[in-house]
């Protein structure tokens, strides 16, 4: 007697996957494939950049198409091996994740173009571009995964590639910076893994949508506060939040300047994204109970970052503290938990990805033109290139949160959200650190650009190839500052999607199955 056919619809995806849904997995897959290709062609030094830059441009296009798809149709989910969640590993793209992924791709493309003039044959031979594509595979995967263990896996991918990038050149100061960078990041990664094992023991699942559903149903009986606190500590280390941020200013000034630019634009923002995903979507009640602690950490991060920037004479070290100060603004928005606060945190993260990458690129060009990164020895850059000086001034205004540039709007959103609940001290801290940052970067402009050169400047011209990505990133900063409406509406929808994940859960479990 012939066996009856088995009904697989309860366990497997049995319908064909729509072509547009493949966009969810294409960004990390594309980066892995092109990175492997570049690794195989590592001896073809001239082809490395010529292949990597178009590959990064394709990544931007893929993320842009995915953003349009998600904005029109809502969150999209794909599972590996056709197994239905929570058994199959899920990639889930919502507005928050795709916005971060697209901004990361733009930053990586700018870094790839800038590297054409900065990374020499030795740097290409030792794998700058394969490491960059591997880094973007980890970053893209972290922003698009719907599985918390695979968030850990993608963290590992980006960490491995970042270790390769930070030691590129094998100079003693790079090795020293890599040790400091690796130590606390490995501690944070271990804590992340241990916490995820504890989470799996509690819920029996690693799918984020499944966790969100079960956490809401069993909140009274589960140790969710312990989980939320452990994730706050682990991701706070990754994001360089106070008091576990000392690794960043000790390491970000050591690698090639384009590597520092990529790190400033990408790495800490993955930590912020993970905090938003876990504390706002998975454990919102616990985030509310931890809100005052997060706000205090955010305020301390802002102030100490700004004061650290004021105390530096090396531009690269100064910018490391500016990165830290911006993390404090994002933590402040996270602590508020309201649509305005979370939206402000997302907006500021996107702004920081673009502006901090551009500022490090500008610092590299300034150091090349002046022959030094020490403010005490720099000067006369305005006479060398008025256009480059104007770009730098715009970026200084933007990172200070001054209108009409992109840094102004998220600070206003966070400050207003804080005032709405009576947290005037948090609003005052946001504006105080903006003022201190203005002084810090204004000092850079006065000393390095406006002041006459003390010694004869090197006869090197501003490379046009390096000015191109800097100009594009600066134009984005100005554009989103002058015309923020479209981005603001998308960010507000992204924040709402994190706070109310029913659409996210519905994409993973259609019909509530």
C-alpha positions as CSV (number, residue, x, y, z in Angstrom):
1,X,0.0,0.0,0.0
2,X,1.5,3.4,-1.0
3,X,2.3,5.8,1.8
4,X,0.3,8.9,2.0
5,X,2.3,12.1,1.2
6,X,3.6,13.9,4.2
7,X,2.3,17.4,4.9
8,X,5.3,19.6,5.2
9,X,3.5,22.9,5.4
10,X,3.7,22.9,9.2
11,X,7.5,22.8,9.2
12,X,8.7,24.0,5.9
13,X,8.2,26.9,3.5
14,X,6.4,25.2,0.6
15,X,5.6,28.2,-1.5
16,X,8.1,29.8,-3.9
17,X,10.0,32.8,-2.4
18,X,9.2,36.1,-4.0
19,X,12.2,37.5,-6.0
20,X,12.2,40.7,-4.0
21,X,12.4,38.8,-0.7
22,X,15.9,37.6,-1.7
23,X,17.1,41.1,-1.0
24,X,17.0,40.3,2.7
25,X,20.0,37.9,2.5
26,X,21.8,39.3,-0.5
27,X,23.9,42.0,1.3
28,X,25.9,39.7,3.6
29,X,26.1,37.0,0.9
30,X,27.3,39.4,-1.7
31,X,30.0,40.7,0.7
32,X,31.2,37.2,1.5
33,X,31.4,36.2,-2.1
34,X,33.2,39.3,-3.3
35,X,35.5,39.2,-0.3
36,X,36.4,35.6,-1.1
37,X,37.1,36.6,-4.7
38,X,39.3,39.5,-3.7
39,X,41.2,37.1,-1.4
40,X,41.9,34.7,-4.2
41,X,43.1,37.7,-6.3
42,X,45.3,39.2,-3.6
43,X,48.4,39.2,-5.8
44,X,46.6,41.4,-8.4
45,X,47.2,44.6,-6.5
46,X,45.8,46.9,-9.1
47,X,42.6,44.9,-9.4
48,X,41.8,45.0,-5.7
49,X,40.4,48.5,-5.6
50,X,39.0,48.3,-9.1
51,X,36.9,45.3,-8.1
52,X,36.1,46.3,-4.5
53,X,34.7,49.7,-5.2
54,X,32.1,48.5,-7.7
55,X,31.2,45.6,-5.3
56,X,30.6,48.2,-2.5
57,X,28.5,50.2,-4.9
58,X,26.4,47.1,-5.6
59,X,26.0,46.7,-1.9
60,X,24.6,50.3,-1.6
61,X,22.1,49.5,-4.4
62,X,21.0,46.2,-2.8
63,X,20.4,48.0,0.6
64,X,18.6,50.8,-1.2
65,X,16.3,48.4,-3.0
66,X,15.7,46.5,0.3
67,X,14.8,49.8,2.0
68,X,12.2,50.6,-0.7
69,X,10.8,47.1,-0.5
70,X,10.4,47.2,3.3
71,X,9.0,50.7,3.3
72,X,6.3,49.6,0.9
73,X,5.5,46.1,2.2
74,X,6.6,46.1,5.8
75,X,9.1,43.8,7.5
76,X,10.3,40.9,5.3
77,X,11.6,37.5,6.6
78,X,13.6,34.7,5.0
79,X,14.6,31.5,6.7
80,X,17.5,29.2,5.9
81,X,16.8,25.7,4.5
82,X,13.1,26.5,4.1
83,X,12.5,25.5,7.8
84,X,9.8,27.7,9.4
85,X,10.7,29.8,12.4
86,X,11.7,29.2,15.2
87,X,13.5,26.1,13.8
88,X,15.0,27.8,10.7
89,X,17.5,30.6,11.1
90,X,15.7,33.8,10.1
91,X,16.8,37.0,8.4
92,X,14.3,39.7,9.1
93,X,14.5,43.2,7.7
94,X,12.6,46.0,9.2
95,X,13.0,49.8,8.7
96,X,15.4,50.1,11.6
97,X,17.7,47.4,10.5
98,X,17.7,48.4,6.8
99,X,18.4,52.1,7.6
100,X,21.5,51.1,9.6
101,X,22.5,48.7,6.8
102,X,22.2,51.3,4.1
103,X,24.1,53.9,6.0
104,X,26.8,51.3,6.7
105,X,27.0,50.5,3.0
106,X,27.4,54.2,2.1
107,X,30.1,54.6,4.6
108,X,32.0,51.5,3.4
109,X,31.7,52.7,-0.2
110,X,33.2,56.1,0.8
111,X,36.0,54.3,2.7
112,X,36.7,52.1,-0.3
113,X,37.1,55.0,-2.6
114,X,39.2,57.0,-0.1
115,X,41.5,53.9,0.3
116,X,42.4,54.1,-3.4
117,X,44.7,57.0,-2.6
118,X,45.7,56.0,0.9
119,X,46.3,52.2,1.0
120,X,49.5,51.4,-0.8
121,X,50.6,48.1,-2.4
122,X,51.7,46.6,1.0
123,X,48.2,47.3,2.5
124,X,46.5,45.8,-0.5
125,X,48.8,42.8,-0.5
126,X,48.0,42.1,3.2
127,X,44.2,42.2,2.5
128,X,42.7,45.6,3.1
129,X,39.9,45.2,0.6
130,X,39.0,41.5,1.5
131,X,39.0,42.5,5.1
132,X,36.7,45.5,4.3
133,X,34.2,43.2,2.4
134,X,34.3,40.7,5.3
135,X,33.7,43.6,7.7
136,X,30.7,44.6,5.7
137,X,29.4,41.0,5.7
138,X,29.4,41.1,9.5
139,X,27.9,44.6,9.7
140,X,25.1,43.8,7.2
141,X,24.4,40.4,8.8
142,X,24.1,42.0,12.3
143,X,21.7,44.6,11.0
144,X,19.5,42.1,9.1
145,X,19.5,39.0,11.2
146,X,16.3,37.9,13.1
147,X,18.2,35.4,15.3
148,X,20.0,36.6,18.4
149,X,22.7,33.9,18.3
150,X,23.4,34.8,14.7
151,X,23.7,38.4,15.9
152,X,26.6,37.0,17.9
153,X,28.0,35.2,14.9
154,X,28.0,38.3,12.8
155,X,29.6,40.2,15.6
156,X,32.4,37.7,15.4
157,X,32.7,38.1,11.7
158,X,33.1,41.8,11.9
159,X,35.5,41.5,14.9
160,X,37.8,39.1,13.0
161,X,38.0,41.4,10.0
162,X,38.5,44.5,12.3
163,X,41.5,42.7,13.9
164,X,43.0,42.3,10.4
165,X,42.3,46.0,9.5
166,X,43.7,47.5,12.7
167,X,47.0,45.6,12.4
168,X,47.4,46.3,8.7
169,X,51.1,47.4,8.5
170,X,52.2,45.6,11.6
171,X,53.7,48.7,13.1
172,X,54.4,48.7,16.9
173,X,51.7,51.3,17.7
174,X,49.2,49.3,15.6
175,X,49.9,46.1,17.6
176,X,49.6,48.1,20.8
177,X,46.2,49.5,19.7
178,X,45.0,46.1,18.6
179,X,45.7,44.6,22.0
180,X,43.7,47.2,23.8
181,X,41.0,47.1,21.2
182,X,40.8,43.3,21.3
183,X,40.9,42.8,25.1
184,X,37.6,44.5,26.1
185,X,35.8,43.5,22.9
186,X,36.6,39.9,23.6
187,X,35.3,40.3,27.1
188,X,32.1,41.8,25.7
189,X,31.8,39.1,23.1
190,X,32.2,36.4,25.8
191,X,29.5,38.1,28.0
192,X,27.2,38.3,25.0
193,X,27.6,34.6,24.3
194,X,27.1,33.6,27.9
195,X,24.0,35.8,28.1
196,X,22.6,34.3,24.9
197,X,23.1,30.8,26.3
198,X,21.2,31.8,29.5
199,X,18.5,33.3,27.2
200,X,18.2,30.0,25.3
201,X,17.9,28.1,28.5
202,X,15.0,30.3,29.6
203,X,13.1,30.5,26.3
204,X,14.2,27.5,24.3
205,X,14.4,29.7,21.2
206,X,16.8,32.2,19.7
207,X,14.4,33.8,17.2
208,X,13.9,37.4,18.1
209,X,10.2,37.5,17.2
210,X,9.6,34.3,19.2
211,X,11.5,35.8,22.2
212,X,9.5,39.0,22.0
213,X,6.3,37.0,22.1
214,X,7.3,34.7,24.9
215,X,8.8,37.5,27.0
216,X,5.6,39.5,26.8
217,X,3.5,36.4,27.8
218,X,5.7,35.2,30.7
219,X,7.2,38.4,32.1
220,X,6.0,37.8,35.6
221,X,7.8,34.4,36.0
222,X,11.0,34.9,34.0
223,X,14.4,36.5,35.0
224,X,14.1,39.1,32.3
225,X,15.8,41.9,34.3
226,X,18.9,39.8,34.5
227,X,19.0,39.2,30.8
228,X,18.4,42.9,30.0
229,X,21.1,44.0,32.4
230,X,23.7,41.6,31.0
231,X,22.9,42.6,27.4
232,X,23.1,46.3,28.4
233,X,26.6,45.6,29.8
234,X,27.8,43.5,26.8
235,X,26.5,45.9,24.1
236,X,27.5,48.9,26.2
237,X,31.1,47.7,25.9
238,X,30.7,47.2,22.2
239,X,29.3,50.7,21.9
240,X,32.0,52.3,24.0
241,X,29.6,53.6,26.7
242,X,30.8,54.8,30.1
243,X,32.5,53.3,32.1
244,X,33.7,50.7,29.6
245,X,34.8,53.0,26.8
246,X,38.5,53.4,27.5
247,X,39.5,51.0,24.7
248,X,38.3,53.3,22.0
249,X,40.5,56.4,22.4
250,X,43.4,54.0,23.1
251,X,43.1,52.2,19.8
252,X,41.2,54.2,17.1
253,X,44.2,56.6,16.4
254,X,46.6,53.7,15.7
255,X,45.6,52.2,12.3
256,X,45.6,53.7,8.9
257,X,43.3,56.7,8.9
258,X,40.8,55.2,6.5
259,X,40.5,52.2,8.9
260,X,39.9,54.6,11.8
261,X,37.2,56.3,9.7
262,X,35.4,52.9,9.0
263,X,35.7,51.9,12.6
264,X,34.3,55.3,13.8
265,X,31.4,55.0,11.4
266,X,30.5,51.4,11.8
267,X,31.6,49.4,14.9
268,X,30.1,51.3,17.8
269,X,26.9,51.7,15.9
270,X,26.4,48.0,15.7
271,X,26.5,48.0,19.5
272,X,23.9,50.8,19.6
273,X,21.7,48.9,17.1
274,X,21.9,45.7,19.3
275,X,20.9,47.8,22.4
276,X,17.9,49.2,20.5
277,X,16.9,45.8,19.2
278,X,17.1,43.9,22.5
279,X,16.1,46.6,25.0
280,X,13.3,48.3,23.0
281,X,11.9,45.4,21.1
282,X,12.6,42.3,23.3
283,X,12.7,43.7,26.9
284,X,10.8,47.1,26.9
285,X,9.5,46.8,30.5
286,X,13.0,46.0,31.7
287,X,14.4,48.9,29.7
288,X,11.9,51.2,31.5
289,X,13.2,50.0,34.8
290,X,16.8,50.5,33.8
291,X,16.0,53.9,32.1
292,X,17.6,56.0,34.8
293,X,20.8,54.0,34.9
294,X,21.0,54.2,31.1
295,X,20.4,57.9,31.2
296,X,23.1,58.4,33.7
297,X,25.5,56.3,31.6
298,X,24.5,58.3,28.6
299,X,25.1,61.7,30.3
300,X,28.5,60.5,31.7
301,X,29.5,59.3,28.2
302,X,28.5,62.6,26.7
303,X,30.4,64.8,29.2
304,X,33.5,62.7,29.5
305,X,33.7,62.3,25.7
306,X,33.5,66.1,25.2
307,X,36.0,66.9,28.0
308,X,38.3,64.3,26.6
309,X,38.1,66.0,23.2
310,X,39.0,69.3,24.8
311,X,42.1,67.8,26.4
312,X,43.6,66.4,23.2
313,X,46.2,67.9,20.9
314,X,46.3,65.0,18.4
315,X,43.4,65.2,16.0
316,X,42.9,61.5,15.8
317,X,42.7,61.1,19.5
318,X,40.4,64.1,19.7
319,X,38.0,62.5,17.2
320,X,37.9,59.3,19.2
321,X,36.5,61.2,22.2
322,X,34.0,62.9,19.9
323,X,32.8,59.4,18.8
324,X,32.3,58.5,22.5
325,X,30.4,61.7,23.2
326,X,28.0,60.9,20.4
327,X,27.4,57.5,21.8
328,X,26.1,59.2,24.9
329,X,23.4,61.1,22.9
330,X,22.2,57.7,21.5
331,X,22.1,56.2,25.0
332,X,20.1,59.2,26.2
333,X,17.5,58.6,23.5
334,X,17.4,54.8,24.3
335,X,16.9,55.6,28.0
336,X,13.8,57.6,27.2
337,X,12.1,54.8,25.2
338,X,9.5,57.2,23.7
339,X,9.1,57.4,19.9
340,X,10.9,60.8,20.0
341,X,13.8,59.4,22.1
342,X,14.3,56.2,20.2
343,X,13.8,58.0,16.9
344,X,16.4,60.6,18.0
345,X,18.8,57.8,18.9
346,X,18.4,56.2,15.4
347,X,18.7,59.5,13.6
348,X,21.9,60.4,15.6
349,X,23.4,57.0,14.9
350,X,22.8,57.4,11.2
351,X,24.2,61.0,11.3
352,X,27.2,59.8,13.3
353,X,28.0,57.0,10.8
354,X,28.3,59.6,8.0
355,X,29.9,62.5,9.9
356,X,32.5,60.6,11.9
357,X,33.7,58.7,8.9
358,X,34.0,62.0,7.0
359,X,35.8,63.7,9.9
360,X,38.4,61.0,10.1
361,X,39.0,61.3,6.4
362,X,39.3,65.0,6.7
363,X,41.8,64.5,9.6
364,X,43.8,62.2,7.4
365,X,44.0,64.8,4.7
366,X,44.8,67.5,7.2
367,X,47.6,65.5,8.6
368,X,49.0,64.7,5.1
369,X,48.9,68.4,4.1
370,X,50.4,69.7,7.4
371,X,52.9,66.9,7.9
372,X,51.6,66.2,11.4
373,X,48.5,65.4,13.4
374,X,49.6,67.5,16.3
375,X,47.6,70.7,16.7
376,X,50.7,72.4,18.2
377,X,52.6,71.9,14.9
378,X,49.8,72.4,12.4
379,X,48.6,75.5,10.6
380,X,47.9,77.2,7.3
381,X,45.6,74.6,5.8
382,X,43.1,77.3,4.7
383,X,45.7,78.7,2.4
384,X,46.4,75.3,0.9
385,X,42.8,74.5,0.0
386,X,39.8,76.7,0.7
387,X,37.4,74.0,-0.6
388,X,38.8,71.3,1.8
389,X,38.7,73.8,4.6
390,X,35.1,74.6,3.9
391,X,34.2,70.9,3.9
392,X,35.9,70.5,7.2
393,X,34.1,73.5,8.7
394,X,30.8,72.1,7.7
395,X,31.6,68.7,9.3
396,X,32.7,70.5,12.5
397,X,29.4,72.3,12.7
398,X,27.5,69.1,12.0
399,X,29.2,67.1,14.7
400,X,28.6,69.9,17.2
401,X,24.8,69.7,16.5
402,X,24.6,73.1,15.0
403,X,21.8,74.0,12.4
404,X,21.2,73.6,9.6
405,X,23.2,70.3,9.5
406,X,22.2,66.7,10.2
407,X,23.4,66.6,13.8
408,X,20.9,69.3,14.8
409,X,17.7,67.4,14.4
410,X,18.4,64.2,16.4
411,X,19.7,66.3,19.3
412,X,16.5,68.4,19.3
413,X,14.4,65.1,19.2
414,X,16.3,63.7,22.2
415,X,16.2,67.0,24.1
416,X,12.4,67.4,23.5
417,X,11.7,63.8,24.5
418,X,13.6,64.4,27.7
419,X,11.7,67.6,28.5
420,X,8.4,65.8,27.9
421,X,9.1,63.6,30.9
422,X,10.6,66.3,33.0
423,X,14.3,65.1,32.6
424,X,15.6,68.7,32.2
425,X,19.0,67.6,33.4
426,X,19.4,65.2,30.4
427,X,18.3,68.0,28.0
428,X,20.9,70.3,29.6
429,X,23.6,67.7,29.2
430,X,22.8,67.3,25.5
431,X,23.2,71.0,24.9
432,X,26.2,71.3,27.2
433,X,28.1,68.6,25.4
434,X,27.2,70.2,22.1
435,X,28.7,73.5,23.3
436,X,31.9,71.7,24.6
437,X,32.2,69.8,21.3
438,X,31.9,73.1,19.4
439,X,34.8,74.5,21.4
440,X,36.9,71.4,20.8
441,X,36.4,71.3,17.0
442,X,36.5,75.1,16.8
443,X,40.0,74.8,18.4
444,X,41.0,72.4,15.7
445,X,39.8,74.7,12.9
446,X,41.5,77.8,14.4
447,X,44.9,76.0,15.0
448,X,45.1,73.7,12.0
449,X,43.3,75.7,9.3
450,X,43.1,79.4,10.2
451,X,46.4,79.9,12.0
452,X,49.3,80.6,9.7
453,X,51.7,77.7,9.2
454,X,54.6,77.8,11.7
455,X,56.9,75.8,9.4
456,X,57.1,75.2,5.6
457,X,54.2,72.9,4.6
458,X,54.9,69.7,2.6
459,X,54.5,70.3,-1.1
460,X,51.7,67.7,-1.4
461,X,48.4,68.6,-3.1
462,X,45.0,67.5,-1.9
463,X,44.3,64.2,-3.8
464,X,41.1,64.6,-5.9
465,X,40.3,60.9,-5.2
466,X,40.3,61.5,-1.5
467,X,38.2,64.7,-1.8
468,X,35.4,62.9,-3.7
469,X,34.1,60.7,-0.9
470,X,34.6,63.5,1.6
471,X,32.5,65.8,-0.6
472,X,29.7,63.3,-1.0
473,X,29.5,62.5,2.8
474,X,29.5,66.3,3.5
475,X,26.7,66.8,1.0
476,X,24.6,64.1,2.7
477,X,25.1,65.9,6.0
478,X,24.0,69.2,4.5
479,X,21.1,67.6,2.6
480,X,19.6,65.8,5.6
481,X,20.0,68.9,7.7
482,X,18.2,71.2,5.2
483,X,15.6,68.6,4.0
484,X,15.0,66.2,6.9
485,X,11.3,65.5,6.3
486,X,11.6,62.2,4.4
487,X,14.3,60.8,6.6
488,X,12.4,61.9,9.7
489,X,9.2,60.2,8.7
490,X,11.1,56.9,7.9
491,X,13.0,57.1,11.2
492,X,9.8,57.7,13.2
493,X,8.2,54.6,11.5
494,X,11.4,52.6,12.3
495,X,11.2,53.7,16.0
496,X,7.5,52.8,16.1
497,X,8.3,49.4,14.6
498,X,10.8,48.7,17.4
499,X,8.4,49.8,20.1
500,X,5.4,47.9,18.6
501,X,6.9,44.8,16.9
502,X,3.6,43.2,15.8
503,X,4.5,43.7,12.1
504,X,8.0,42.3,12.8
505,X,6.5,39.3,14.5
506,X,3.8,38.9,11.8
507,X,6.5,38.7,9.1
508,X,8.2,35.9,11.0
509,X,5.0,34.0,12.0
510,X,2.4,34.8,9.3
511,X,-1.1,34.4,10.7
512,X,0.2,34.0,14.2
513,X,1.5,30.5,13.6
